[in-house]
Amino acid sequence: MTTVPATNSGAPNSDAGPPDSARSTDESGRANHTVRYVVAGLVLVGILVFLVVKGLGSALDFYLPADQAVAQQATLGSKTFNLEGVVQPGSIRSTPDGVDFVVTSGSAHLDVHNIGSPPQLFQANIPVIAVGHFAGNLFASDQILVKHSSNYIAQHPTRVTAPNGSKR
């Protein structure tokens, strides 16, 4: 009688490679690493896009003359922007929290309520920029910028018109 050597069915066959359970663990481990890299890459791209959009948004501050701002009030809503115009003579009134005044540009007159102290050079008949947003028909501002040299007027001679019609 011939005997066949017994094979150990539990021992891996060296020619066949790792058992199926080891193979699936290795493939799922690679898949997990791939998924992690993809997710990390997407998060980094998202952060980069956010920073670029946020940076460009704040770098692209725009100035709207009062007449254009009034015309675009529905579109602007409560978005913060820089309003430019000339302070109307006789319109400046101190309030407990700041100053109220009227800005003019073209034929538009816009009431401004500013919270905080205005700059020292703030006065009637000068070009100003008020930073804020519309609150109904009022422009709510938290900062007033005053140009204190003739450079602005020289660079933009037709942009700001005084209430008497003269160009500033």
FENLIN-V782047 format. One record per pair of residues at least 6 apart in sequence whose C-alpha atoms are under 6 Angstrom apart, sorted by the first residue. I is the first residue (numbers start at 1). J is the second residue. If there is no record, write none. Layout:
i;j
I;J
I;J
This chain:
i;j
63;82
63;83
64;83
64;84
65;83
65;84
65;85
66;85
66;105
67;105
67;106
67;108
78;133
78;134
79;133
80;132
80;133
81;131
81;132
82;130
82;131
83;129
83;130
84;128
84;129
85;103
85;104
85;105
85;127
85;128
86;103
86;104
86;125
86;126
86;127
86;128
87;102
87;103
87;124
87;125
87;126
88;102
88;103
88;124
88;125
89;124
89;125
91;101
91;102
92;100
92;101
93;99
93;100
97;115
97;116
98;114
98;115
98;116
98;117
99;114
100;112
100;113
101;111
101;112
102;110
102;111
102;112
103;109
103;110
111;138
112;138
112;139
113;140
113;141
114;141
114;142
115;142
128;145
128;146
129;144
129;145
130;141
130;143
130;144
131;141
131;143
132;140
132;141
133;139
133;140
134;140
153;168
157;168
158;167
160;168
161;167
161;168
